[in-house]
Amino acid sequence: MARTKIELPAKCIASFKIPVRITDINYGNHVGNDSLVAIIHEARMQFLHLHGYTELDVAGTSLIMNELFIEFKSEAFYKDILEVKIFIGEIFKVGFEFYYSLSTVRDRSPLLIANAKTGVVCFNYKEKKLMPVPEELKKLLLF
């Protein structure tokens, strides 16, 4: 099976510090893959909240994740502080790509934990259909 390689876009649009909680740790004594998904979700929510949005109301539309890729690089442990950088990839008619780089500092050196990508689509829950990416949202993503 071919490995998925995640190429991060050049411009970081936001960065958040998220601590690893004890509930993020699995039986291998490191952050579980399910917890890593929750951590990137938290970063995405903080980004939206910073601009006055939620996933249910982003400039008149809602966001639904339709794909997820994670490229694991190193283990993360309890009490690590993860820096989650957010990037925007391609913008399509009804959706766009979020990219994430998660790192920590270990032994006074930066350590890459994972890169990730989520594809999201714009959705109208009332009409149960996809919507075009609103211009207001495009401006935020392309700033």
MODELLER restraints for C-alpha pairs under 7 A, 6 or more apart:
rsr = mdl.restraints
at = mdl.atoms
rsr.add(forms.Gaussian(group=physical.xy_distance, feature=features.Distance(at['CA:6:A'], at['CA:71:A']), mean=6.90, stdev=0.5))
rsr.add(forms.Gaussian(group=physical.xy_distance, feature=features.Distance(at['CA:6:A'], at['CA:115:A']), mean=6.63, stdev=0.5))
rsr.add(forms.Gaussian(group=physical.xy_distance, feature=features.Distance(at['CA:6:A'], at['CA:116:A']), mean=6.91, stdev=0.5))
rsr.add(forms.Gaussian(group=physical.xy_distance, feature=features.Distance(at['CA:8:A'], at['CA:99:A']), mean=6.47, stdev=0.5))
rsr.add(forms.Gaussian(group=physical.xy_distance, feature=features.Distance(at['CA:9:A'], at['CA:87:A']), mean=6.21, stdev=0.5))
rsr.add(forms.Gaussian(group=physical.xy_distance, feature=features.Distance(at['CA:9:A'], at['CA:88:A']), mean=6.83, stdev=0.5))
rsr.add(forms.Gaussian(group=physical.xy_distance, feature=features.Distance(at['CA:9:A'], at['CA:89:A']), mean=6.14, stdev=0.5))
rsr.add(forms.Gaussian(group=physical.xy_distance, feature=features.Distance(at['CA:11:A'], at['CA:87:A']), mean=6.24, stdev=0.5))
rsr.add(forms.Gaussian(group=physical.xy_distance, feature=features.Distance(at['CA:12:A'], at['CA:85:A']), mean=6.38, stdev=0.5))
rsr.add(forms.Gaussian(group=physical.xy_distance, feature=features.Distance(at['CA:12:A'], at['CA:86:A']), mean=5.69, stdev=0.5))
rsr.add(forms.Gaussian(group=physical.xy_distance, feature=features.Distance(at['CA:12:A'], at['CA:87:A']), mean=4.74, stdev=0.5))
rsr.add(forms.Gaussian(group=physical.xy_distance, feature=features.Distance(at['CA:13:A'], at['CA:86:A']), mean=5.84, stdev=0.5))
rsr.add(forms.Gaussian(group=physical.xy_distance, feature=features.Distance(at['CA:13:A'], at['CA:87:A']), mean=5.55, stdev=0.5))
rsr.add(forms.Gaussian(group=physical.xy_distance, feature=features.Distance(at['CA:14:A'], at['CA:47:A']), mean=6.90, stdev=0.5))
rsr.add(forms.Gaussian(group=physical.xy_distance, feature=features.Distance(at['CA:14:A'], at['CA:85:A']), mean=5.82, stdev=0.5))
rsr.add(forms.Gaussian(group=physical.xy_distance, feature=features.Distance(at['CA:14:A'], at['CA:86:A']), mean=5.23, stdev=0.5))
rsr.add(forms.Gaussian(group=physical.xy_distance, feature=features.Distance(at['CA:15:A'], at['CA:83:A']), mean=6.65, stdev=0.5))
rsr.add(forms.Gaussian(group=physical.xy_distance, feature=features.Distance(at['CA:15:A'], at['CA:84:A']), mean=5.52, stdev=0.5))
rsr.add(forms.Gaussian(group=physical.xy_distance, feature=features.Distance(at['CA:15:A'], at['CA:85:A']), mean=4.28, stdev=0.5))
rsr.add(forms.Gaussian(group=physical.xy_distance, feature=features.Distance(at['CA:15:A'], at['CA:86:A']), mean=6.10, stdev=0.5))
rsr.add(forms.Gaussian(group=physical.xy_distance, feature=features.Distance(at['CA:16:A'], at['CA:43:A']), mean=6.42, stdev=0.5))
rsr.add(forms.Gaussian(group=physical.xy_distance, feature=features.Distance(at['CA:16:A'], at['CA:83:A']), mean=5.66, stdev=0.5))
rsr.add(forms.Gaussian(group=physical.xy_distance, feature=features.Distance(at['CA:16:A'], at['CA:84:A']), mean=5.24, stdev=0.5))
rsr.add(forms.Gaussian(group=physical.xy_distance, feature=features.Distance(at['CA:16:A'], at['CA:85:A']), mean=6.54, stdev=0.5))
rsr.add(forms.Gaussian(group=physical.xy_distance, feature=features.Distance(at['CA:17:A'], at['CA:81:A']), mean=6.32, stdev=0.5))
rsr.add(forms.Gaussian(group=physical.xy_distance, feature=features.Distance(at['CA:17:A'], at['CA:82:A']), mean=5.56, stdev=0.5))
rsr.add(forms.Gaussian(group=physical.xy_distance, feature=features.Distance(at['CA:17:A'], at['CA:83:A']), mean=4.59, stdev=0.5))
rsr.add(forms.Gaussian(group=physical.xy_distance, feature=features.Distance(at['CA:17:A'], at['CA:84:A']), mean=6.28, stdev=0.5))
rsr.add(forms.Gaussian(group=physical.xy_distance, feature=features.Distance(at['CA:18:A'], at['CA:81:A']), mean=5.69, stdev=0.5))
rsr.add(forms.Gaussian(group=physical.xy_distance, feature=features.Distance(at['CA:18:A'], at['CA:82:A']), mean=5.12, stdev=0.5))
rsr.add(forms.Gaussian(group=physical.xy_distance, feature=features.Distance(at['CA:18:A'], at['CA:83:A']), mean=6.41, stdev=0.5))
rsr.add(forms.Gaussian(group=physical.xy_distance, feature=features.Distance(at['CA:19:A'], at['CA:79:A']), mean=6.13, stdev=0.5))
rsr.add(forms.Gaussian(group=physical.xy_distance, feature=features.Distance(at['CA:19:A'], at['CA:80:A']), mean=5.91, stdev=0.5))
rsr.add(forms.Gaussian(group=physical.xy_distance, feature=features.Distance(at['CA:19:A'], at['CA:81:A']), mean=4.29, stdev=0.5))
rsr.add(forms.Gaussian(group=physical.xy_distance, feature=features.Distance(at['CA:19:A'], at['CA:82:A']), mean=5.87, stdev=0.5))
rsr.add(forms.Gaussian(group=physical.xy_distance, feature=features.Distance(at['CA:20:A'], at['CA:77:A']), mean=6.75, stdev=0.5))
rsr.add(forms.Gaussian(group=physical.xy_distance, feature=features.Distance(at['CA:20:A'], at['CA:78:A']), mean=5.26, stdev=0.5))
rsr.add(forms.Gaussian(group=physical.xy_distance, feature=features.Distance(at['CA:20:A'], at['CA:79:A']), mean=5.18, stdev=0.5))
rsr.add(forms.Gaussian(group=physical.xy_distance, feature=features.Distance(at['CA:20:A'], at['CA:80:A']), mean=5.42, stdev=0.5))
rsr.add(forms.Gaussian(group=physical.xy_distance, feature=features.Distance(at['CA:20:A'], at['CA:81:A']), mean=6.16, stdev=0.5))
rsr.add(forms.Gaussian(group=physical.xy_distance, feature=features.Distance(at['CA:21:A'], at['CA:78:A']), mean=5.83, stdev=0.5))
rsr.add(forms.Gaussian(group=physical.xy_distance, feature=features.Distance(at['CA:21:A'], at['CA:79:A']), mean=6.42, stdev=0.5))
rsr.add(forms.Gaussian(group=physical.xy_distance, feature=features.Distance(at['CA:22:A'], at['CA:78:A']), mean=5.67, stdev=0.5))
rsr.add(forms.Gaussian(group=physical.xy_distance, feature=features.Distance(at['CA:24:A'], at['CA:31:A']), mean=5.30, stdev=0.5))
rsr.add(forms.Gaussian(group=physical.xy_distance, feature=features.Distance(at['CA:24:A'], at['CA:32:A']), mean=6.29, stdev=0.5))
rsr.add(forms.Gaussian(group=physical.xy_distance, feature=features.Distance(at['CA:24:A'], at['CA:35:A']), mean=5.19, stdev=0.5))
rsr.add(forms.Gaussian(group=physical.xy_distance, feature=features.Distance(at['CA:25:A'], at['CA:31:A']), mean=4.52, stdev=0.5))
rsr.add(forms.Gaussian(group=physical.xy_distance, feature=features.Distance(at['CA:25:A'], at['CA:32:A']), mean=5.86, stdev=0.5))
rsr.add(forms.Gaussian(group=physical.xy_distance, feature=features.Distance(at['CA:25:A'], at['CA:78:A']), mean=6.65, stdev=0.5))
rsr.add(forms.Gaussian(group=physical.xy_distance, feature=features.Distance(at['CA:26:A'], at['CA:32:A']), mean=5.21, stdev=0.5))
rsr.add(forms.Gaussian(group=physical.xy_distance, feature=features.Distance(at['CA:30:A'], at['CA:75:A']), mean=6.08, stdev=0.5))
rsr.add(forms.Gaussian(group=physical.xy_distance, feature=features.Distance(at['CA:30:A'], at['CA:76:A']), mean=5.61, stdev=0.5))
rsr.add(forms.Gaussian(group=physical.xy_distance, feature=features.Distance(at['CA:30:A'], at['CA:77:A']), mean=4.85, stdev=0.5))
rsr.add(forms.Gaussian(group=physical.xy_distance, feature=features.Distance(at['CA:31:A'], at['CA:75:A']), mean=6.89, stdev=0.5))
rsr.add(forms.Gaussian(group=physical.xy_distance, feature=features.Distance(at['CA:31:A'], at['CA:76:A']), mean=5.43, stdev=0.5))
rsr.add(forms.Gaussian(group=physical.xy_distance, feature=features.Distance(at['CA:31:A'], at['CA:77:A']), mean=5.90, stdev=0.5))
rsr.add(forms.Gaussian(group=physical.xy_distance, feature=features.Distance(at['CA:43:A'], at['CA:84:A']), mean=6.68, stdev=0.5))
rsr.add(forms.Gaussian(group=physical.xy_distance, feature=features.Distance(at['CA:45:A'], at['CA:54:A']), mean=6.72, stdev=0.5))
rsr.add(forms.Gaussian(group=physical.xy_distance, feature=features.Distance(at['CA:48:A'], at['CA:54:A']), mean=5.72, stdev=0.5))
rsr.add(forms.Gaussian(group=physical.xy_distance, feature=features.Distance(at['CA:55:A'], at['CA:62:A']), mean=5.49, stdev=0.5))
rsr.add(forms.Gaussian(group=physical.xy_distance, feature=features.Distance(at['CA:55:A'], at['CA:63:A']), mean=5.22, stdev=0.5))
rsr.add(forms.Gaussian(group=physical.xy_distance, feature=features.Distance(at['CA:56:A'], at['CA:62:A']), mean=4.29, stdev=0.5))
rsr.add(forms.Gaussian(group=physical.xy_distance, feature=features.Distance(at['CA:56:A'], at['CA:63:A']), mean=6.39, stdev=0.5))
rsr.add(forms.Gaussian(group=physical.xy_distance, feature=features.Distance(at['CA:59:A'], at['CA:134:A']), mean=6.50, stdev=0.5))
rsr.add(forms.Gaussian(group=physical.xy_distance, feature=features.Distance(at['CA:59:A'], at['CA:136:A']), mean=6.32, stdev=0.5))
rsr.add(forms.Gaussian(group=physical.xy_distance, feature=features.Distance(at['CA:59:A'], at['CA:137:A']), mean=6.26, stdev=0.5))
rsr.add(forms.Gaussian(group=physical.xy_distance, feature=features.Distance(at['CA:61:A'], at['CA:122:A']), mean=5.94, stdev=0.5))
rsr.add(forms.Gaussian(group=physical.xy_distance, feature=features.Distance(at['CA:61:A'], at['CA:123:A']), mean=5.94, stdev=0.5))
rsr.add(forms.Gaussian(group=physical.xy_distance, feature=features.Distance(at['CA:61:A'], at['CA:124:A']), mean=5.90, stdev=0.5))
rsr.add(forms.Gaussian(group=physical.xy_distance, feature=features.Distance(at['CA:62:A'], at['CA:122:A']), mean=5.51, stdev=0.5))
rsr.add(forms.Gaussian(group=physical.xy_distance, feature=features.Distance(at['CA:62:A'], at['CA:123:A']), mean=5.11, stdev=0.5))
rsr.add(forms.Gaussian(group=physical.xy_distance, feature=features.Distance(at['CA:62:A'], at['CA:124:A']), mean=6.25, stdev=0.5))
rsr.add(forms.Gaussian(group=physical.xy_distance, feature=features.Distance(at['CA:63:A'], at['CA:120:A']), mean=6.05, stdev=0.5))
rsr.add(forms.Gaussian(group=physical.xy_distance, feature=features.Distance(at['CA:63:A'], at['CA:121:A']), mean=5.64, stdev=0.5))
rsr.add(forms.Gaussian(group=physical.xy_distance, feature=features.Distance(at['CA:63:A'], at['CA:122:A']), mean=4.87, stdev=0.5))
rsr.add(forms.Gaussian(group=physical.xy_distance, feature=features.Distance(at['CA:63:A'], at['CA:123:A']), mean=6.04, stdev=0.5))
rsr.add(forms.Gaussian(group=physical.xy_distance, feature=features.Distance(at['CA:64:A'], at['CA:120:A']), mean=5.32, stdev=0.5))
rsr.add(forms.Gaussian(group=physical.xy_distance, feature=features.Distance(at['CA:64:A'], at['CA:121:A']), mean=5.38, stdev=0.5))
rsr.add(forms.Gaussian(group=physical.xy_distance, feature=features.Distance(at['CA:64:A'], at['CA:122:A']), mean=6.52, stdev=0.5))
rsr.add(forms.Gaussian(group=physical.xy_distance, feature=features.Distance(at['CA:64:A'], at['CA:123:A']), mean=6.80, stdev=0.5))
rsr.add(forms.Gaussian(group=physical.xy_distance, feature=features.Distance(at['CA:65:A'], at['CA:118:A']), mean=6.58, stdev=0.5))
rsr.add(forms.Gaussian(group=physical.xy_distance, feature=features.Distance(at['CA:65:A'], at['CA:119:A']), mean=5.72, stdev=0.5))
rsr.add(forms.Gaussian(group=physical.xy_distance, feature=features.Distance(at['CA:65:A'], at['CA:120:A']), mean=4.25, stdev=0.5))
rsr.add(forms.Gaussian(group=physical.xy_distance, feature=features.Distance(at['CA:65:A'], at['CA:121:A']), mean=6.46, stdev=0.5))
rsr.add(forms.Gaussian(group=physical.xy_distance, feature=features.Distance(at['CA:66:A'], at['CA:119:A']), mean=5.51, stdev=0.5))
rsr.add(forms.Gaussian(group=physical.xy_distance, feature=features.Distance(at['CA:66:A'], at['CA:120:A']), mean=5.46, stdev=0.5))
rsr.add(forms.Gaussian(group=physical.xy_distance, feature=features.Distance(at['CA:66:A'], at['CA:121:A']), mean=6.75, stdev=0.5))
rsr.add(forms.Gaussian(group=physical.xy_distance, feature=features.Distance(at['CA:67:A'], at['CA:118:A']), mean=5.48, stdev=0.5))
rsr.add(forms.Gaussian(group=physical.xy_distance, feature=features.Distance(at['CA:67:A'], at['CA:119:A']), mean=4.93, stdev=0.5))
rsr.add(forms.Gaussian(group=physical.xy_distance, feature=features.Distance(at['CA:68:A'], at['CA:117:A']), mean=5.75, stdev=0.5))
rsr.add(forms.Gaussian(group=physical.xy_distance, feature=features.Distance(at['CA:68:A'], at['CA:118:A']), mean=4.52, stdev=0.5))
rsr.add(forms.Gaussian(group=physical.xy_distance, feature=features.Distance(at['CA:68:A'], at['CA:119:A']), mean=6.52, stdev=0.5))
rsr.add(forms.Gaussian(group=physical.xy_distance, feature=features.Distance(at['CA:69:A'], at['CA:116:A']), mean=5.48, stdev=0.5))
rsr.add(forms.Gaussian(group=physical.xy_distance, feature=features.Distance(at['CA:69:A'], at['CA:117:A']), mean=5.17, stdev=0.5))
rsr.add(forms.Gaussian(group=physical.xy_distance, feature=features.Distance(at['CA:69:A'], at['CA:118:A']), mean=6.51, stdev=0.5))
rsr.add(forms.Gaussian(group=physical.xy_distance, feature=features.Distance(at['CA:70:A'], at['CA:114:A']), mean=6.83, stdev=0.5))
rsr.add(forms.Gaussian(group=physical.xy_distance, feature=features.Distance(at['CA:70:A'], at['CA:115:A']), mean=5.93, stdev=0.5))
rsr.add(forms.Gaussian(group=physical.xy_distance, feature=features.Distance(at['CA:70:A'], at['CA:116:A']), mean=4.30, stdev=0.5))
rsr.add(forms.Gaussian(group=physical.xy_distance, feature=features.Distance(at['CA:70:A'], at['CA:117:A']), mean=6.56, stdev=0.5))
rsr.add(forms.Gaussian(group=physical.xy_distance, feature=features.Distance(at['CA:71:A'], at['CA:114:A']), mean=5.52, stdev=0.5))
rsr.add(forms.Gaussian(group=physical.xy_distance, feature=features.Distance(at['CA:71:A'], at['CA:115:A']), mean=5.23, stdev=0.5))
rsr.add(forms.Gaussian(group=physical.xy_distance, feature=features.Distance(at['CA:71:A'], at['CA:116:A']), mean=6.06, stdev=0.5))
rsr.add(forms.Gaussian(group=physical.xy_distance, feature=features.Distance(at['CA:72:A'], at['CA:113:A']), mean=6.34, stdev=0.5))
rsr.add(forms.Gaussian(group=physical.xy_distance, feature=features.Distance(at['CA:72:A'], at['CA:114:A']), mean=4.50, stdev=0.5))
rsr.add(forms.Gaussian(group=physical.xy_distance, feature=features.Distance(at['CA:72:A'], at['CA:115:A']), mean=6.73, stdev=0.5))
rsr.add(forms.Gaussian(group=physical.xy_distance, feature=features.Distance(at['CA:73:A'], at['CA:112:A']), mean=6.31, stdev=0.5))
rsr.add(forms.Gaussian(group=physical.xy_distance, feature=features.Distance(at['CA:73:A'], at['CA:113:A']), mean=5.05, stdev=0.5))
rsr.add(forms.Gaussian(group=physical.xy_distance, feature=features.Distance(at['CA:73:A'], at['CA:114:A']), mean=5.11, stdev=0.5))
rsr.add(forms.Gaussian(group=physical.xy_distance, feature=features.Distance(at['CA:74:A'], at['CA:112:A']), mean=6.49, stdev=0.5))
rsr.add(forms.Gaussian(group=physical.xy_distance, feature=features.Distance(at['CA:74:A'], at['CA:113:A']), mean=4.54, stdev=0.5))
rsr.add(forms.Gaussian(group=physical.xy_distance, feature=features.Distance(at['CA:74:A'], at['CA:114:A']), mean=6.87, stdev=0.5))
rsr.add(forms.Gaussian(group=physical.xy_distance, feature=features.Distance(at['CA:75:A'], at['CA:113:A']), mean=6.16, stdev=0.5))
rsr.add(forms.Gaussian(group=physical.xy_distance, feature=features.Distance(at['CA:76:A'], at['CA:113:A']), mean=6.49, stdev=0.5))
rsr.add(forms.Gaussian(group=physical.xy_distance, feature=features.Distance(at['CA:80:A'], at['CA:104:A']), mean=6.58, stdev=0.5))
rsr.add(forms.Gaussian(group=physical.xy_distance, feature=features.Distance(at['CA:81:A'], at['CA:104:A']), mean=5.92, stdev=0.5))
rsr.add(forms.Gaussian(group=physical.xy_distance, feature=features.Distance(at['CA:82:A'], at['CA:102:A']), mean=6.10, stdev=0.5))
rsr.add(forms.Gaussian(group=physical.xy_distance, feature=features.Distance(at['CA:82:A'], at['CA:103:A']), mean=5.42, stdev=0.5))
rsr.add(forms.Gaussian(group=physical.xy_distance, feature=features.Distance(at['CA:82:A'], at['CA:104:A']), mean=4.90, stdev=0.5))
rsr.add(forms.Gaussian(group=physical.xy_distance, feature=features.Distance(at['CA:83:A'], at['CA:102:A']), mean=5.60, stdev=0.5))
rsr.add(forms.Gaussian(group=physical.xy_distance, feature=features.Distance(at['CA:83:A'], at['CA:103:A']), mean=5.30, stdev=0.5))
rsr.add(forms.Gaussian(group=physical.xy_distance, feature=features.Distance(at['CA:83:A'], at['CA:104:A']), mean=6.08, stdev=0.5))
rsr.add(forms.Gaussian(group=physical.xy_distance, feature=features.Distance(at['CA:84:A'], at['CA:100:A']), mean=6.37, stdev=0.5))
rsr.add(forms.Gaussian(group=physical.xy_distance, feature=features.Distance(at['CA:84:A'], at['CA:101:A']), mean=5.62, stdev=0.5))
rsr.add(forms.Gaussian(group=physical.xy_distance, feature=features.Distance(at['CA:84:A'], at['CA:102:A']), mean=4.59, stdev=0.5))
rsr.add(forms.Gaussian(group=physical.xy_distance, feature=features.Distance(at['CA:84:A'], at['CA:103:A']), mean=6.73, stdev=0.5))
rsr.add(forms.Gaussian(group=physical.xy_distance, feature=features.Distance(at['CA:85:A'], at['CA:100:A']), mean=5.45, stdev=0.5))
rsr.add(forms.Gaussian(group=physical.xy_distance, feature=features.Distance(at['CA:85:A'], at['CA:101:A']), mean=5.13, stdev=0.5))
rsr.add(forms.Gaussian(group=physical.xy_distance, feature=features.Distance(at['CA:85:A'], at['CA:102:A']), mean=6.55, stdev=0.5))
rsr.add(forms.Gaussian(group=physical.xy_distance, feature=features.Distance(at['CA:86:A'], at['CA:98:A']), mean=6.84, stdev=0.5))
rsr.add(forms.Gaussian(group=physical.xy_distance, feature=features.Distance(at['CA:86:A'], at['CA:99:A']), mean=5.70, stdev=0.5))
rsr.add(forms.Gaussian(group=physical.xy_distance, feature=features.Distance(at['CA:86:A'], at['CA:100:A']), mean=4.75, stdev=0.5))
rsr.add(forms.Gaussian(group=physical.xy_distance, feature=features.Distance(at['CA:86:A'], at['CA:101:A']), mean=6.80, stdev=0.5))
rsr.add(forms.Gaussian(group=physical.xy_distance, feature=features.Distance(at['CA:87:A'], at['CA:98:A']), mean=5.91, stdev=0.5))
rsr.add(forms.Gaussian(group=physical.xy_distance, feature=features.Distance(at['CA:87:A'], at['CA:99:A']), mean=4.87, stdev=0.5))
rsr.add(forms.Gaussian(group=physical.xy_distance, feature=features.Distance(at['CA:87:A'], at['CA:100:A']), mean=6.21, stdev=0.5))
rsr.add(forms.Gaussian(group=physical.xy_distance, feature=features.Distance(at['CA:88:A'], at['CA:97:A']), mean=5.80, stdev=0.5))
rsr.add(forms.Gaussian(group=physical.xy_distance, feature=features.Distance(at['CA:88:A'], at['CA:98:A']), mean=4.89, stdev=0.5))
rsr.add(forms.Gaussian(group=physical.xy_distance, feature=features.Distance(at['CA:88:A'], at['CA:99:A']), mean=5.93, stdev=0.5))
rsr.add(forms.Gaussian(group=physical.xy_distance, feature=features.Distance(at['CA:88:A'], at['CA:141:A']), mean=6.57, stdev=0.5))
rsr.add(forms.Gaussian(group=physical.xy_distance, feature=features.Distance(at['CA:89:A'], at['CA:96:A']), mean=6.79, stdev=0.5))
rsr.add(forms.Gaussian(group=physical.xy_distance, feature=features.Distance(at['CA:89:A'], at['CA:97:A']), mean=4.85, stdev=0.5))
rsr.add(forms.Gaussian(group=physical.xy_distance, feature=features.Distance(at['CA:89:A'], at['CA:98:A']), mean=6.11, stdev=0.5))
rsr.add(forms.Gaussian(group=physical.xy_distance, feature=features.Distance(at['CA:89:A'], at['CA:99:A']), mean=6.72, stdev=0.5))
rsr.add(forms.Gaussian(group=physical.xy_distance, feature=features.Distance(at['CA:90:A'], at['CA:96:A']), mean=5.64, stdev=0.5))
rsr.add(forms.Gaussian(group=physical.xy_distance, feature=features.Distance(at['CA:90:A'], at['CA:97:A']), mean=5.71, stdev=0.5))
rsr.add(forms.Gaussian(group=physical.xy_distance, feature=features.Distance(at['CA:91:A'], at['CA:97:A']), mean=6.63, stdev=0.5))
rsr.add(forms.Gaussian(group=physical.xy_distance, feature=features.Distance(at['CA:93:A'], at['CA:132:A']), mean=5.35, stdev=0.5))
rsr.add(forms.Gaussian(group=physical.xy_distance, feature=features.Distance(at['CA:93:A'], at['CA:133:A']), mean=6.16, stdev=0.5))
rsr.add(forms.Gaussian(group=physical.xy_distance, feature=features.Distance(at['CA:94:A'], at['CA:121:A']), mean=5.57, stdev=0.5))
rsr.add(forms.Gaussian(group=physical.xy_distance, feature=features.Distance(at['CA:94:A'], at['CA:122:A']), mean=5.61, stdev=0.5))
rsr.add(forms.Gaussian(group=physical.xy_distance, feature=features.Distance(at['CA:94:A'], at['CA:130:A']), mean=6.57, stdev=0.5))
rsr.add(forms.Gaussian(group=physical.xy_distance, feature=features.Distance(at['CA:94:A'], at['CA:131:A']), mean=5.64, stdev=0.5))
rsr.add(forms.Gaussian(group=physical.xy_distance, feature=features.Distance(at['CA:94:A'], at['CA:132:A']), mean=4.25, stdev=0.5))
rsr.add(forms.Gaussian(group=physical.xy_distance, feature=features.Distance(at['CA:94:A'], at['CA:133:A']), mean=5.19, stdev=0.5))
rsr.add(forms.Gaussian(group=physical.xy_distance, feature=features.Distance(at['CA:95:A'], at['CA:120:A']), mean=5.42, stdev=0.5))
rsr.add(forms.Gaussian(group=physical.xy_distance, feature=features.Distance(at['CA:95:A'], at['CA:121:A']), mean=3.96, stdev=0.5))
rsr.add(forms.Gaussian(group=physical.xy_distance, feature=features.Distance(at['CA:95:A'], at['CA:122:A']), mean=5.66, stdev=0.5))
rsr.add(forms.Gaussian(group=physical.xy_distance, feature=features.Distance(at['CA:95:A'], at['CA:133:A']), mean=6.02, stdev=0.5))
rsr.add(forms.Gaussian(group=physical.xy_distance, feature=features.Distance(at['CA:96:A'], at['CA:119:A']), mean=5.93, stdev=0.5))
rsr.add(forms.Gaussian(group=physical.xy_distance, feature=features.Distance(at['CA:96:A'], at['CA:120:A']), mean=5.65, stdev=0.5))
rsr.add(forms.Gaussian(group=physical.xy_distance, feature=features.Distance(at['CA:96:A'], at['CA:121:A']), mean=6.61, stdev=0.5))
rsr.add(forms.Gaussian(group=physical.xy_distance, feature=features.Distance(at['CA:97:A'], at['CA:117:A']), mean=6.83, stdev=0.5))
rsr.add(forms.Gaussian(group=physical.xy_distance, feature=features.Distance(at['CA:97:A'], at['CA:118:A']), mean=5.81, stdev=0.5))
rsr.add(forms.Gaussian(group=physical.xy_distance, feature=features.Distance(at['CA:97:A'], at['CA:119:A']), mean=4.55, stdev=0.5))
rsr.add(forms.Gaussian(group=physical.xy_distance, feature=features.Distance(at['CA:97:A'], at['CA:120:A']), mean=6.27, stdev=0.5))
rsr.add(forms.Gaussian(group=physical.xy_distance, feature=features.Distance(at['CA:98:A'], at['CA:117:A']), mean=5.66, stdev=0.5))
rsr.add(forms.Gaussian(group=physical.xy_distance, feature=features.Distance(at['CA:98:A'], at['CA:118:A']), mean=5.23, stdev=0.5))
rsr.add(forms.Gaussian(group=physical.xy_distance, feature=features.Distance(at['CA:98:A'], at['CA:119:A']), mean=6.32, stdev=0.5))
rsr.add(forms.Gaussian(group=physical.xy_distance, feature=features.Distance(at['CA:99:A'], at['CA:116:A']), mean=5.69, stdev=0.5))
rsr.add(forms.Gaussian(group=physical.xy_distance, feature=features.Distance(at['CA:99:A'], at['CA:117:A']), mean=4.38, stdev=0.5))
rsr.add(forms.Gaussian(group=physical.xy_distance, feature=features.Distance(at['CA:99:A'], at['CA:118:A']), mean=6.47, stdev=0.5))
rsr.add(forms.Gaussian(group=physical.xy_distance, feature=features.Distance(at['CA:100:A'], at['CA:115:A']), mean=5.56, stdev=0.5))
rsr.add(forms.Gaussian(group=physical.xy_distance, feature=features.Distance(at['CA:100:A'], at['CA:116:A']), mean=5.01, stdev=0.5))
rsr.add(forms.Gaussian(group=physical.xy_distance, feature=features.Distance(at['CA:100:A'], at['CA:117:A']), mean=6.20, stdev=0.5))
rsr.add(forms.Gaussian(group=physical.xy_distance, feature=features.Distance(at['CA:101:A'], at['CA:114:A']), mean=6.10, stdev=0.5))
rsr.add(forms.Gaussian(group=physical.xy_distance, feature=features.Distance(at['CA:101:A'], at['CA:115:A']), mean=4.55, stdev=0.5))
rsr.add(forms.Gaussian(group=physical.xy_distance, feature=features.Distance(at['CA:101:A'], at['CA:116:A']), mean=6.54, stdev=0.5))
rsr.add(forms.Gaussian(group=physical.xy_distance, feature=features.Distance(at['CA:102:A'], at['CA:112:A']), mean=6.20, stdev=0.5))
rsr.add(forms.Gaussian(group=physical.xy_distance, feature=features.Distance(at['CA:102:A'], at['CA:113:A']), mean=5.43, stdev=0.5))
rsr.add(forms.Gaussian(group=physical.xy_distance, feature=features.Distance(at['CA:102:A'], at['CA:114:A']), mean=5.23, stdev=0.5))
rsr.add(forms.Gaussian(group=physical.xy_distance, feature=features.Distance(at['CA:102:A'], at['CA:115:A']), mean=6.17, stdev=0.5))
rsr.add(forms.Gaussian(group=physical.xy_distance, feature=features.Distance(at['CA:103:A'], at['CA:110:A']), mean=6.71, stdev=0.5))
rsr.add(forms.Gaussian(group=physical.xy_distance, feature=features.Distance(at['CA:103:A'], at['CA:111:A']), mean=5.41, stdev=0.5))
rsr.add(forms.Gaussian(group=physical.xy_distance, feature=features.Distance(at['CA:103:A'], at['CA:112:A']), mean=4.32, stdev=0.5))
rsr.add(forms.Gaussian(group=physical.xy_distance, feature=features.Distance(at['CA:103:A'], at['CA:113:A']), mean=4.97, stdev=0.5))
rsr.add(forms.Gaussian(group=physical.xy_distance, feature=features.Distance(at['CA:104:A'], at['CA:110:A']), mean=5.76, stdev=0.5))
rsr.add(forms.Gaussian(group=physical.xy_distance, feature=features.Distance(at['CA:104:A'], at['CA:111:A']), mean=5.32, stdev=0.5))
rsr.add(forms.Gaussian(group=physical.xy_distance, feature=features.Distance(at['CA:104:A'], at['CA:112:A']), mean=6.65, stdev=0.5))
rsr.add(forms.Gaussian(group=physical.xy_distance, feature=features.Distance(at['CA:105:A'], at['CA:111:A']), mean=5.71, stdev=0.5))
rsr.add(forms.Gaussian(group=physical.xy_distance, feature=features.Distance(at['CA:122:A'], at['CA:130:A']), mean=5.74, stdev=0.5))
rsr.add(forms.Gaussian(group=physical.xy_distance, feature=features.Distance(at['CA:122:A'], at['CA:131:A']), mean=5.27, stdev=0.5))
rsr.add(forms.Gaussian(group=physical.xy_distance, feature=features.Distance(at['CA:122:A'], at['CA:132:A']), mean=6.51, stdev=0.5))
rsr.add(forms.Gaussian(group=physical.xy_distance, feature=features.Distance(at['CA:122:A'], at['CA:133:A']), mean=6.12, stdev=0.5))
rsr.add(forms.Gaussian(group=physical.xy_distance, feature=features.Distance(at['CA:123:A'], at['CA:129:A']), mean=5.78, stdev=0.5))
rsr.add(forms.Gaussian(group=physical.xy_distance, feature=features.Distance(at['CA:123:A'], at['CA:130:A']), mean=4.40, stdev=0.5))
rsr.add(forms.Gaussian(group=physical.xy_distance, feature=features.Distance(at['CA:123:A'], at['CA:131:A']), mean=5.36, stdev=0.5))
rsr.add(forms.Gaussian(group=physical.xy_distance, feature=features.Distance(at['CA:124:A'], at['CA:130:A']), mean=6.15, stdev=0.5))
rsr.add(forms.Gaussian(group=physical.xy_distance, feature=features.Distance(at['CA:124:A'], at['CA:131:A']), mean=6.41, stdev=0.5))
